Amino acid sequence: MVMNTESLVGSDKVMDVRSVPCAIKHPAILKAWFNLAVGDYFILVNHHDPVPLRNQLEKFGAALSWEYLEAGPEIVRIKIQKLAPVAPMEMDNPCADH
């Protein structure tokens, strides 16, 4: 099945990735963040705390805001905001081997 990652962030600014296969989840989230306008955000919804994703995004330092809105145990909601312009870069995908 081919998944359209362009439409993962809804008009309500929610990006629910619970049903997204791991192999495309991180690249889709990173692309969505890179494509945000400065000051814009989305709410990431996942079934676990995405620590490896946070580690990847923290490479952008002060350009990133990561705020837990709900921290489980069954659902995690995180407000991910872009605070400064960044240039997209090649990132490792921790799910690539799955």
Kinemage of the C-alpha trace (Angstrom):
@kinemage 1
@onewidth
@group {chain A} dominant
@subgroup {mainchain}
@vectorlist {calphas} color= white
{ca met a 1} P 0.000 0.000 0.000
{ca val a 2} L 1.322 3.466 -0.912
{ca met a 3} L 0.636 6.124 1.703
{ca asn a 4} L 0.251 9.811 0.855
{ca thr a 5} L 2.540 11.497 3.369
{ca glu a 6} L 1.621 14.956 2.015
{ca ser a 7} L -1.752 14.811 3.770
{ca leu a 8} L -0.642 13.516 7.169
{ca val a 9} L -1.066 16.935 8.813
{ca gly a 10} L -4.764 17.706 8.806
{ca ser a 11} L -6.460 21.079 8.625
{ca asp a 12} L -6.723 20.847 12.422
{ca lys a 13} L -2.868 20.786 12.547
{ca val a 14} L -2.921 17.202 13.887
{ca met a 15} L -0.523 14.628 12.454
{ca asp a 16} L -1.686 11.210 13.679
{ca val a 17} L 1.049 8.698 12.819
{ca arg a 18} L -0.215 5.733 14.826
{ca ser a 19} L -1.103 3.788 11.671
{ca val a 20} L 1.875 4.946 9.571
{ca pro a 21} L 4.492 2.233 8.906
{ca cys a 22} L 7.703 2.877 10.802
{ca ala a 23} L 9.826 2.907 7.659
{ca ile a 24} L 8.130 6.100 6.423
{ca lys a 25} L 7.045 7.643 9.737
{ca his a 26} L 10.219 9.562 10.633
{ca pro a 27} L 10.866 10.923 7.124
{ca ala a 28} L 7.230 12.081 6.894
{ca ile a 29} L 7.385 13.854 10.269
{ca leu a 30} L 10.727 15.475 9.476
{ca lys a 31} L 9.454 16.645 6.081
{ca ala a 32} L 6.348 18.120 7.711
{ca trp a 33} L 8.514 20.030 10.215
{ca phe a 34} L 10.942 21.278 7.565
{ca asn a 35} L 7.978 22.513 5.495
{ca leu a 36} L 6.454 24.526 8.346
{ca ala a 37} L 6.579 28.295 8.169
{ca val a 38} L 8.521 29.890 11.021
{ca gly a 39} L 6.158 30.122 13.982
{ca asp a 40} L 3.864 27.370 12.696
{ca tyr a 41} L 3.357 23.986 14.378
{ca phe a 42} L 1.572 20.660 14.242
{ca ile a 43} L 0.382 18.284 16.949
{ca leu a 44} L 2.002 14.859 16.601
{ca val a 45} L -0.121 11.952 17.839
{ca asn a 46} L 1.623 8.633 18.420
{ca his a 47} L 1.162 5.508 20.526
{ca his a 48} L 4.552 5.938 22.260
{ca asp a 49} L 7.053 8.656 23.129
{ca pro a 50} L 9.120 9.156 19.927
{ca val a 51} L 12.489 9.669 21.648
{ca pro a 52} L 14.616 8.862 18.547
{ca leu a 53} L 12.632 11.449 16.564
{ca arg a 54} L 13.172 14.052 19.272
{ca asn a 55} L 16.907 13.284 19.223
{ca gln a 56} L 16.926 13.870 15.460
{ca leu a 57} L 15.062 17.165 15.682
{ca glu a 58} L 17.104 18.464 18.611
{ca lys a 59} L 20.011 18.806 16.166
{ca phe a 60} L 18.248 22.010 15.085
{ca gly a 61} L 18.564 23.534 18.555
{ca ala a 62} L 16.650 26.760 19.111
{ca ala a 63} L 14.734 26.337 15.823
{ca leu a 64} L 12.669 23.578 17.492
{ca ser a 65} L 9.994 23.694 20.155
{ca trp a 66} L 8.869 20.286 21.478
{ca glu a 67} L 6.033 20.423 24.021
{ca tyr a 68} L 4.291 17.370 25.472
{ca leu a 69} L 0.539 17.920 25.609
{ca glu a 70} L -0.245 14.335 26.656
{ca ala a 71} L 2.376 11.803 27.731
{ca gly a 72} L 0.720 8.408 27.619
{ca pro a 73} L 0.635 5.687 28.496
{ca glu a 74} L -1.619 4.847 25.533
{ca ile a 75} L -1.385 8.054 23.518
{ca val a 76} L 1.278 10.733 23.214
{ca arg a 77} L 0.472 14.205 21.856
{ca ile a 78} L 3.339 16.614 21.163
{ca lys a 79} L 3.221 20.157 19.842
{ca ile a 80} L 6.162 20.477 17.438
{ca gln a 81} L 6.886 24.032 16.314
{ca lys a 82} L 9.452 25.643 14.036
{ca leu a 83} L 10.891 28.778 15.665
{ca ala a 84} L 13.548 29.726 13.094
{ca pro a 85} L 14.376 28.948 9.455
{ca val a 86} L 16.395 25.793 8.818
{ca ala a 87} L 17.801 24.141 5.732
{ca pro a 88} L 16.561 20.579 5.161
{ca met a 89} L 19.285 17.984 5.512
{ca glu a 90} L 19.671 14.260 5.074
{ca met a 91} L 18.703 12.514 8.302
{ca asp a 92} L 19.154 8.909 9.358
{ca asn a 93} L 15.933 6.912 9.642
{ca pro a 94} L 16.016 4.761 12.805
{ca cys a 95} L 13.160 2.699 11.360
{ca ala a 96} L 14.869 1.950 8.044
{ca asp a 97} L 15.755 -1.594 9.109
{ca his a 98} L 12.168 -2.540 10.053
